[in-house]
Amino acid sequence: MIGDSMSDVNAARAAKFSIICMSYGYNHGEDIRDYDPDAVIDTMTEIKDLIDW
């Protein structure tokens, strides 16, 4: 799953999905890294380096 908020991290964990978060977005000004996503990226082009095709 790809997201940008703690709600996205929580939803992914509940569904037993991996979660990649954007370093920017709608997270109430909090650093998304504090919510321990599987990865954090700054641009969408970085996804290709994380996904095993």
mmCIF file of the N, C-alpha and C atoms, coordinates in Angstrom:
data_MODEL
# 
_entry.id   MODEL 
# 
loop_
_atom_site.group_PDB 
_atom_site.id 
_atom_site.type_symbol 
_atom_site.label_atom_id 
_atom_site.label_alt_id 
_atom_site.label_comp_id 
_atom_site.label_asym_id 
_atom_site.label_entity_id 
_atom_site.label_seq_id 
_atom_site.pdbx_PDB_ins_code 
_atom_site.Cartn_x 
_atom_site.Cartn_y 
_atom_site.Cartn_z 
_atom_site.occupancy 
_atom_site.B_iso_or_equiv 
_atom_site.pdbx_formal_charge 
_atom_site.auth_seq_id 
_atom_site.auth_comp_id 
_atom_site.auth_asym_id 
_atom_site.auth_atom_id 
_atom_site.pdbx_PDB_model_num 
ATOM 1   N N  . MET A 1 1  ? 0.848  -1.164 0.000   1.00 0.00 ? 1  MET A N  1 
ATOM 2   C CA . MET A 1 1  ? 0.000  0.000  0.000   1.00 0.00 ? 1  MET A CA 1 
ATOM 3   C C  . MET A 1 1  ? 0.898  1.232  0.000   1.00 0.00 ? 1  MET A C  1 
ATOM 4   N N  . ILE A 1 2  ? 0.416  2.307  -0.585  1.00 0.00 ? 2  ILE A N  1 
ATOM 5   C CA . ILE A 1 2  ? 1.134  3.574  -0.579  1.00 0.00 ? 2  ILE A CA 1 
ATOM 6   C C  . ILE A 1 2  ? 0.254  4.590  0.138   1.00 0.00 ? 2  ILE A C  1 
ATOM 7   N N  . GLY A 1 3  ? 0.849  5.336  1.058   1.00 0.00 ? 3  GLY A N  1 
ATOM 8   C CA . GLY A 1 3  ? 0.084  6.317  1.805   1.00 0.00 ? 3  GLY A CA 1 
ATOM 9   C C  . GLY A 1 3  ? 0.926  7.490  2.247   1.00 0.00 ? 3  GLY A C  1 
ATOM 10  N N  . ASP A 1 4  ? 0.295  8.347  3.049   1.00 0.00 ? 4  ASP A N  1 
ATOM 11  C CA . ASP A 1 4  ? 1.010  9.536  3.526   1.00 0.00 ? 4  ASP A CA 1 
ATOM 12  C C  . ASP A 1 4  ? 0.604  9.936  4.937   1.00 0.00 ? 4  ASP A C  1 
ATOM 13  N N  . SER A 1 5  ? -0.092 9.036  5.652   1.00 0.00 ? 5  SER A N  1 
ATOM 14  C CA . SER A 1 5  ? -0.565 9.422  6.983   1.00 0.00 ? 5  SER A CA 1 
ATOM 15  C C  . SER A 1 5  ? -0.528 8.241  7.946   1.00 0.00 ? 5  SER A C  1 
ATOM 16  N N  . MET A 1 6  ? -0.657 8.556  9.229   1.00 0.00 ? 6  MET A N  1 
ATOM 17  C CA . MET A 1 6  ? -0.687 7.490  10.228  1.00 0.00 ? 6  MET A CA 1 
ATOM 18  C C  . MET A 1 6  ? -1.909 6.607  10.013  1.00 0.00 ? 6  MET A C  1 
ATOM 19  N N  . SER A 1 7  ? -2.991 7.155  9.511   1.00 0.00 ? 7  SER A N  1 
ATOM 20  C CA . SER A 1 7  ? -4.185 6.349  9.216   1.00 0.00 ? 7  SER A CA 1 
ATOM 21  C C  . SER A 1 7  ? -3.878 5.318  8.141   1.00 0.00 ? 7  SER A C  1 
ATOM 22  N N  . ASP A 1 8  ? -3.087 5.696  7.145   1.00 0.00 ? 8  ASP A N  1 
ATOM 23  C CA . ASP A 1 8  ? -2.697 4.750  6.102   1.00 0.00 ? 8  ASP A CA 1 
ATOM 24  C C  . ASP A 1 8  ? -1.821 3.639  6.665   1.00 0.00 ? 8  ASP A C  1 
ATOM 25  N N  . VAL A 1 9  ? -0.889 3.992  7.538   1.00 0.00 ? 9  VAL A N  1 
ATOM 26  C CA . VAL A 1 9  ? -0.035 2.977  8.164   1.00 0.00 ? 9  VAL A CA 1 
ATOM 27  C C  . VAL A 1 9  ? -0.898 2.021  8.993   1.00 0.00 ? 9  VAL A C  1 
ATOM 28  N N  . ASN A 1 10 ? -1.806 2.551  9.763   1.00 0.00 ? 10 ASN A N  1 
ATOM 29  C CA . ASN A 1 10 ? -2.673 1.708  10.602  1.00 0.00 ? 10 ASN A CA 1 
ATOM 30  C C  . ASN A 1 10 ? -3.555 0.797  9.748   1.00 0.00 ? 10 ASN A C  1 
ATOM 31  N N  . ALA A 1 11 ? -4.095 1.313  8.656   1.00 0.00 ? 11 ALA A N  1 
ATOM 32  C CA . ALA A 1 11 ? -4.941 0.500  7.774   1.00 0.00 ? 11 ALA A CA 1 
ATOM 33  C C  . ALA A 1 11 ? -4.139 -0.613 7.122   1.00 0.00 ? 11 ALA A C  1 
ATOM 34  N N  . ALA A 1 12 ? -2.932 -0.297 6.669   1.00 0.00 ? 12 ALA A N  1 
ATOM 35  C CA . ALA A 1 12 ? -2.084 -1.309 6.051   1.00 0.00 ? 12 ALA A CA 1 
ATOM 36  C C  . ALA A 1 12 ? -1.727 -2.405 7.047   1.00 0.00 ? 12 ALA A C  1 
ATOM 37  N N  . ARG A 1 13 ? -1.377 -2.023 8.239   1.00 0.00 ? 13 ARG A N  1 
ATOM 38  C CA . ARG A 1 13 ? -1.032 -3.016 9.265   1.00 0.00 ? 13 ARG A CA 1 
ATOM 39  C C  . ARG A 1 13 ? -2.237 -3.913 9.589   1.00 0.00 ? 13 ARG A C  1 
ATOM 40  N N  . ALA A 1 14 ? -3.418 -3.310 9.696   1.00 0.00 ? 14 ALA A N  1 
ATOM 41  C CA . ALA A 1 14 ? -4.626 -4.091 9.999   1.00 0.00 ? 14 ALA A CA 1 
ATOM 42  C C  . ALA A 1 14 ? -4.939 -5.096 8.886   1.00 0.00 ? 14 ALA A C  1 
ATOM 43  N N  . ALA A 1 15 ? -4.618 -4.720 7.648   1.00 0.00 ? 15 ALA A N  1 
ATOM 44  C CA . ALA A 1 15 ? -4.863 -5.598 6.507   1.00 0.00 ? 15 ALA A CA 1 
ATOM 45  C C  . ALA A 1 15 ? -3.687 -6.534 6.221   1.00 0.00 ? 15 ALA A C  1 
ATOM 46  N N  . LYS A 1 16 ? -2.628 -6.404 7.029   1.00 0.00 ? 16 LYS A N  1 
ATOM 47  C CA . LYS A 1 16 ? -1.416 -7.202 6.860   1.00 0.00 ? 16 LYS A CA 1 
ATOM 48  C C  . LYS A 1 16 ? -0.723 -6.917 5.520   1.00 0.00 ? 16 LYS A C  1 
ATOM 49  N N  . PHE A 1 17 ? -0.775 -5.644 5.097   1.00 0.00 ? 17 PHE A N  1 
ATOM 50  C CA . PHE A 1 17 ? -0.095 -5.186 3.889   1.00 0.00 ? 17 PHE A CA 1 
ATOM 51  C C  . PHE A 1 17 ? 1.220  -4.525 4.277   1.00 0.00 ? 17 PHE A C  1 
ATOM 52  N N  . SER A 1 18 ? 2.138  -4.477 3.348   1.00 0.00 ? 18 SER A N  1 
ATOM 53  C CA . SER A 1 18 ? 3.316  -3.622 3.499   1.00 0.00 ? 18 SER A CA 1 
ATOM 54  C C  . SER A 1 18 ? 2.866  -2.199 3.212   1.00 0.00 ? 18 SER A C  1 
ATOM 55  N N  . ILE A 1 19 ? 3.578  -1.225 3.777   1.00 0.00 ? 19 ILE A N  1 
ATOM 56  C CA . ILE A 1 19 ? 3.201  0.175  3.575   1.00 0.00 ? 19 ILE A CA 1 
ATOM 57  C C  . ILE A 1 19 ? 4.422  1.014  3.223   1.00 0.00 ? 19 ILE A C  1 
ATOM 58  N N  . ILE A 1 20 ? 4.338  1.687  2.091   1.00 0.00 ? 20 ILE A N  1 
ATOM 59  C CA . ILE A 1 20 ? 5.330  2.674  1.664   1.00 0.00 ? 20 ILE A CA 1 
ATOM 60  C C  . ILE A 1 20 ? 4.673  4.029  1.842   1.00 0.00 ? 20 ILE A C  1 
ATOM 61  N N  . CYS A 1 21 ? 5.332  4.935  2.530   1.00 0.00 ? 21 CYS A N  1 
ATOM 62  C CA . CYS A 1 21 ? 4.752  6.259  2.753   1.00 0.00 ? 21 CYS A CA 1 
ATOM 63  C C  . CYS A 1 21 ? 5.545  7.338  2.043   1.00 0.00 ? 21 CYS A C  1 
ATOM 64  N N  . MET A 1 22 ? 4.822  8.343  1.614   1.00 0.00 ? 22 MET A N  1 
ATOM 65  C CA . MET A 1 22 ? 5.433  9.542  1.058   1.00 0.00 ? 22 MET A CA 1 
ATOM 66  C C  . MET A 1 22 ? 5.938  10.377 2.225   1.00 0.00 ? 22 MET A C  1 
ATOM 67  N N  . SER A 1 23 ? 7.054  11.054 2.031   1.00 0.00 ? 23 SER A N  1 
ATOM 68  C CA . SER A 1 23 ? 7.614  11.873 3.110   1.00 0.00 ? 23 SER A CA 1 
ATOM 69  C C  . SER A 1 23 ? 6.816  13.153 3.331   1.00 0.00 ? 23 SER A C  1 
ATOM 70  N N  . TYR A 1 24 ? 5.933  13.464 2.410   1.00 0.00 ? 24 TYR A N  1 
ATOM 71  C CA . TYR A 1 24 ? 5.085  14.653 2.505   1.00 0.00 ? 24 TYR A CA 1 
ATOM 72  C C  . TYR A 1 24 ? 3.627  14.208 2.410   1.00 0.00 ? 24 TYR A C  1 
ATOM 73  N N  . GLY A 1 25 ? 2.726  15.056 2.785   1.00 0.00 ? 25 GLY A N  1 
ATOM 74  C CA . GLY A 1 25 ? 1.318  14.729 2.643   1.00 0.00 ? 25 GLY A CA 1 
ATOM 75  C C  . GLY A 1 25 ? 0.532  15.095 3.882   1.00 0.00 ? 25 GLY A C  1 
ATOM 76  N N  . TYR A 1 26 ? -0.600 14.454 4.022   1.00 0.00 ? 26 TYR A N  1 
ATOM 77  C CA . TYR A 1 26 ? -1.567 14.785 5.050   1.00 0.00 ? 26 TYR A CA 1 
ATOM 78  C C  . TYR A 1 26 ? -1.322 13.960 6.311   1.00 0.00 ? 26 TYR A C  1 
ATOM 79  N N  . ASN A 1 27 ? -0.431 14.433 7.152   1.00 0.00 ? 27 ASN A N  1 
ATOM 80  C CA . ASN A 1 27 ? -0.158 13.718 8.402   1.00 0.00 ? 27 ASN A CA 1 
ATOM 81  C C  . ASN A 1 27 ? -0.095 14.682 9.579   1.00 0.00 ? 27 ASN A C  1 
ATOM 82  N N  . HIS A 1 28 ? -0.898 15.699 9.543   1.00 0.00 ? 28 HIS A N  1 
ATOM 83  C CA . HIS A 1 28 ? -1.042 16.641 10.654  1.00 0.00 ? 28 HIS A CA 1 
ATOM 84  C C  . HIS A 1 28 ? 0.287  17.225 11.124  1.00 0.00 ? 28 HIS A C  1 
ATOM 85  N N  . GLY A 1 29 ? 1.231  17.388 10.194  1.00 0.00 ? 29 GLY A N  1 
ATOM 86  C CA . GLY A 1 29 ? 2.521  17.983 10.533  1.00 0.00 ? 29 GLY A CA 1 
ATOM 87  C C  . GLY A 1 29 ? 3.494  17.066 11.249  1.00 0.00 ? 29 GLY A C  1 
ATOM 88  N N  . GLU A 1 30 ? 3.138  15.810 11.437  1.00 0.00 ? 30 GLU A N  1 
ATOM 89  C CA . GLU A 1 30 ? 4.008  14.857 12.116  1.00 0.00 ? 30 GLU A CA 1 
ATOM 90  C C  . GLU A 1 30 ? 4.874  14.114 11.096  1.00 0.00 ? 30 GLU A C  1 
ATOM 91  N N  . ASP A 1 31 ? 6.063  13.713 11.497  1.00 0.00 ? 31 ASP A N  1 
ATOM 92  C CA . ASP A 1 31 ? 6.946  12.947 10.629  1.00 0.00 ? 31 ASP A CA 1 
ATOM 93  C C  . ASP A 1 31 ? 6.403  11.529 10.493  1.00 0.00 ? 31 ASP A C  1 
ATOM 94  N N  . ILE A 1 32 ? 6.116  11.108 9.274   1.00 0.00 ? 32 ILE A N  1 
ATOM 95  C CA . ILE A 1 32 ? 5.536  9.785  9.042   1.00 0.00 ? 32 ILE A CA 1 
ATOM 96  C C  . ILE A 1 32 ? 6.462  8.667  9.509   1.00 0.00 ? 32 ILE A C  1 
ATOM 97  N N  . ARG A 1 33 ? 7.755  8.946  9.583   1.00 0.00 ? 33 ARG A N  1 
ATOM 98  C CA . ARG A 1 33 ? 8.707  7.928  10.040  1.00 0.00 ? 33 ARG A CA 1 
ATOM 99  C C  . ARG A 1 33 ? 8.440  7.489  11.480  1.00 0.00 ? 33 ARG A C  1 
ATOM 100 N N  . ASP A 1 34 ? 7.797  8.351  12.254  1.00 0.00 ? 34 ASP A N  1 
ATOM 101 C CA . ASP A 1 34 ? 7.466  8.015  13.641  1.00 0.00 ? 34 ASP A CA 1 
ATOM 102 C C  . ASP A 1 34 ? 6.467  6.871  13.741  1.00 0.00 ? 34 ASP A C  1 
ATOM 103 N N  . TYR A 1 35 ? 5.785  6.555  12.646  1.00 0.00 ? 35 TYR A N  1 
ATOM 104 C CA . TYR A 1 35 ? 4.776  5.499  12.640  1.00 0.00 ? 35 TYR A CA 1 
ATOM 105 C C  . TYR A 1 35 ? 5.285  4.198  12.052  1.00 0.00 ? 35 TYR A C  1 
ATOM 106 N N  . ASP A 1 36 ? 6.597  4.143  11.775  1.00 0.00 ? 36 ASP A N  1 
ATOM 107 C CA . ASP A 1 36 ? 7.293  2.919  11.375  1.00 0.00 ? 36 ASP A CA 1 
ATOM 108 C C  . ASP A 1 36 ? 6.722  2.242  10.123  1.00 0.00 ? 36 ASP A C  1 
ATOM 109 N N  . PRO A 1 37 ? 6.561  2.992  9.027   1.00 0.00 ? 37 PRO A N  1 
ATOM 110 C CA . PRO A 1 37 ? 6.182  2.328  7.777   1.00 0.00 ? 37 PRO A CA 1 
ATOM 111 C C  . PRO A 1 37 ? 7.351  1.462  7.276   1.00 0.00 ? 37 PRO A C  1 
ATOM 112 N N  . ASP A 1 38 ? 7.084  0.614  6.324   1.00 0.00 ? 38 ASP A N  1 
ATOM 113 C CA . ASP A 1 38 ? 8.143  -0.245 5.787   1.00 0.00 ? 38 ASP A CA 1 
ATOM 114 C C  . ASP A 1 38 ? 9.180  0.555  5.003   1.00 0.00 ? 38 ASP A C  1 
ATOM 115 N N  . ALA A 1 39 ? 8.757  1.639  4.382   1.00 0.00 ? 39 ALA A N  1 
ATOM 116 C CA . ALA A 1 39 ? 9.671  2.512  3.645   1.00 0.00 ? 39 ALA A CA 1 
ATOM 117 C C  . ALA A 1 39 ? 9.060  3.903  3.563   1.00 0.00 ? 39 ALA A C  1 
ATOM 118 N N  . VAL A 1 40 ? 9.927  4.888  3.394   1.00 0.00 ? 40 VAL A N  1 
ATOM 119 C CA . VAL A 1 40 ? 9.499  6.274  3.181   1.00 0.00 ? 40 VAL A CA 1 
ATOM 120 C C  . VAL A 1 40 ? 10.223 6.778  1.943   1.00 0.00 ? 40 VAL A C  1 
ATOM 121 N N  . ILE A 1 41 ? 9.468  7.369  1.029   1.00 0.00 ? 41 ILE A N  1 
ATOM 122 C CA . ILE A 1 41 ? 10.049 7.896  -0.195  1.00 0.00 ? 41 ILE A CA 1 
ATOM 123 C C  . ILE A 1 41 ? 9.688  9.370  -0.350  1.00 0.00 ? 41 ILE A C  1 
ATOM 124 N N  . ASP A 1 42 ? 10.519 10.076 -1.118  1.00 0.00 ? 42 ASP A N  1 
ATOM 125 C CA . ASP A 1 42 ? 10.287 11.498 -1.371  1.00 0.00 ? 42 ASP A CA 1 
ATOM 126 C C  . ASP A 1 42 ? 9.586  11.751 -2.695  1.00 0.00 ? 42 ASP A C  1 
ATOM 127 N N  . THR A 1 43 ? 9.746  10.823 -3.652  1.00 0.00 ? 43 THR A N  1 
ATOM 128 C CA . THR A 1 43 ? 9.114  10.966 -4.958  1.00 0.00 ? 43 THR A CA 1 
ATOM 129 C C  . THR A 1 43 ? 8.557  9.620  -5.403  1.00 0.00 ? 43 THR A C  1 
ATOM 130 N N  . MET A 1 44 ? 7.539  9.659  -6.241  1.00 0.00 ? 44 MET A N  1 
ATOM 131 C CA . MET A 1 44 ? 6.918  8.427  -6.726  1.00 0.00 ? 44 MET A CA 1 
ATOM 132 C C  . MET A 1 44 ? 7.892  7.592  -7.564  1.00 0.00 ? 44 MET A C  1 
ATOM 133 N N  . THR A 1 45 ? 8.872  8.227  -8.171  1.00 0.00 ? 45 THR A N  1 
ATOM 134 C CA . THR A 1 45 ? 9.824  7.464  -8.988  1.00 0.00 ? 45 THR A CA 1 
ATOM 135 C C  . THR A 1 45 ? 10.660 6.501  -8.153  1.00 0.00 ? 45 THR A C  1 
ATOM 136 N N  . GLU A 1 46 ? 10.737 6.713  -6.852  1.00 0.00 ? 46 GLU A N  1 
ATOM 137 C CA . GLU A 1 46 ? 11.499 5.820  -5.979  1.00 0.00 ? 46 GLU A CA 1 
ATOM 138 C C  . GLU A 1 46 ? 10.808 4.473  -5.762  1.00 0.00 ? 46 GLU A C  1 
ATOM 139 N N  . ILE A 1 47 ? 9.543  4.375  -6.085  1.00 0.00 ? 47 ILE A N  1 
ATOM 140 C CA . ILE A 1 47 ? 8.800  3.126  -5.868  1.00 0.00 ? 47 ILE A CA 1 
ATOM 141 C C  . ILE A 1 47 ? 9.417  1.979  -6.659  1.00 0.00 ? 47 ILE A C  1 
ATOM 142 N N  . LYS A 1 48 ? 9.860  2.266  -7.859  1.00 0.00 ? 48 LYS A N  1 
ATOM 143 C CA . LYS A 1 48 ? 10.416 1.197  -8.703  1.00 0.00 ? 48 LYS A CA 1 
ATOM 144 C C  . LYS A 1 48 ? 11.600 0.492  -8.055  1.00 0.00 ? 48 LYS A C  1 
ATOM 145 N N  . ASP A 1 49 ? 12.304 1.180  -7.179  1.00 0.00 ? 49 ASP A N  1 
ATOM 146 C CA . ASP A 1 49 ? 13.436 0.580  -6.484  1.00 0.00 ? 49 ASP A CA 1 
ATOM 147 C C  . ASP A 1 49 ? 13.019 -0.311 -5.311  1.00 0.00 ? 49 ASP A C  1 
ATOM 148 N N  . LEU A 1 50 ? 11.760 -0.198 -4.895  1.00 0.00 ? 50 LEU A N  1 
ATOM 149 C CA . LEU A 1 50 ? 11.274 -0.923 -3.724  1.00 0.00 ? 50 LEU A CA 1 
ATOM 150 C C  . LEU A 1 50 ? 10.388 -2.123 -4.057  1.00 0.00 ? 50 LEU A C  1 
ATOM 151 N N  . ILE A 1 51 ? 9.793  -2.114 -5.231  1.00 0.00 ? 51 ILE A N  1 
ATOM 152 C CA . ILE A 1 51 ? 8.839  -3.151 -5.596  1.00 0.00 ? 51 ILE A CA 1 
ATOM 153 C C  . ILE A 1 51 ? 9.539  -4.214 -6.442  1.00 0.00 ? 51 ILE A C  1 
ATOM 154 N N  . ASP A 1 52 ? 9.354  -5.460 -6.061  1.00 0.00 ? 52 ASP A N  1 
ATOM 155 C CA . ASP A 1 52 ? 9.921  -6.581 -6.801  1.00 0.00 ? 52 ASP A CA 1 
ATOM 156 C C  . ASP A 1 52 ? 8.940  -6.963 -7.912  1.00 0.00 ? 52 ASP A C  1 
ATOM 157 N N  . TRP A 1 53 ? 9.315  -6.660 -9.131  1.00 0.00 ? 53 TRP A N  1 
ATOM 158 C CA . TRP A 1 53 ? 8.427  -6.950 -10.271 1.00 0.00 ? 53 TRP A CA 1 
ATOM 159 C C  . TRP A 1 53 ? 8.565  -8.391 -10.588 1.00 0.00 ? 53 TRP A C  1 
# 
